[in-house]
Amino acid sequence: SSLSKDEFNTALNNVVYASMEVIDIMGLKEELRDWFFNQIVSDCTRMMEEGKTKDEVVAYLVGKVGWEEENALRLADELSRDSQDSGSSGSRGTSHYIR
C-alpha cells in the first residue's frame, strides 16, 4: 500500500521537525542556517550566471524558498550588483537577509 499525499506530507513534516530538534540539541542550528543560506546564495548566483533575470530569481526565492518578497528583491539586487562590480559569487555581505 502507498501513502496518500496528506500522509506523505505529515510523515515528511514529522521527519523535518525531529531533525530540527536533534540539530538544535546538538547546538548546530546556526551552522545549518548558514549552510542553507550559502546554498541559496550559490543557487541564485548560478541562476544569474545562466542568464536568469532578477525577477526570475525573486520568483524562485519567494515561490520555492519561501522568502518575503522584500528580502528576495534585496538579495537579487545585491547579487546582481556584486556580479557586475567584481565578477564575484556575490555572497559577501548577504547574511543579513535571514537573520
C-alpha positions, -999 to 999 in steps of 0.1 A, spaced: 0 0 0 12 35 -7 8 68 13 -16 94 3 -3 129 -4 -16 140 31 0 110 48 33 116 30 33 154 39 26 145 75 54 120 76 78 144 60 69 172 84 75 148 113 109 139 99 118 175 94 106 185 128 125 157 145 157 165 126 154 202 136 151 191 172 182 170 170 201 198 153 190 222 180 200 198 208 234 194 192 239 231 190 242 232 152 213 254 144 234 285 134 257 263 113 228 247 95 211 281 89 244 294 75 249 264 53 213 267 39 218 304 33 251 298 14 233 272 -7 205 296 -16 231 323 -25 250 299 -46 218 287 -64 208 323 -71 243 333 -83 243 303 -107 208 312 -119 220 347 -128 252 334 -144 230 311 -166 210 342 -177 180 342 -154 167 377 -147 164 393 -113 126 388 -115 131 351 -121 155 349 -91 130 367 -69 102 344 -81 124 314 -71 131 329 -36 95 338 -29 78 307 -45 103 279 -38 123 291 -8 95 309 10 112 343 15 94 376 18 95 395 -14 113 425 1 142 403 12 143 384 -21 144 417 -41 173 430 -19 193 398 -23 187 397 -61 197 433 -64 229 428 -43 239 397 -62 234 414 -95 254 444 -83 282 422 -69 285 402 -101 286 434 -122 311 451 -99 336 423 -92 326 391 -110 325 375 -76 300 350 -63 281 378 -46 279 360 -12 298 386 8 276 408 29 244 390 23 239 371 56 216 397 70 188 385 47 179 356 70 190 369 104 
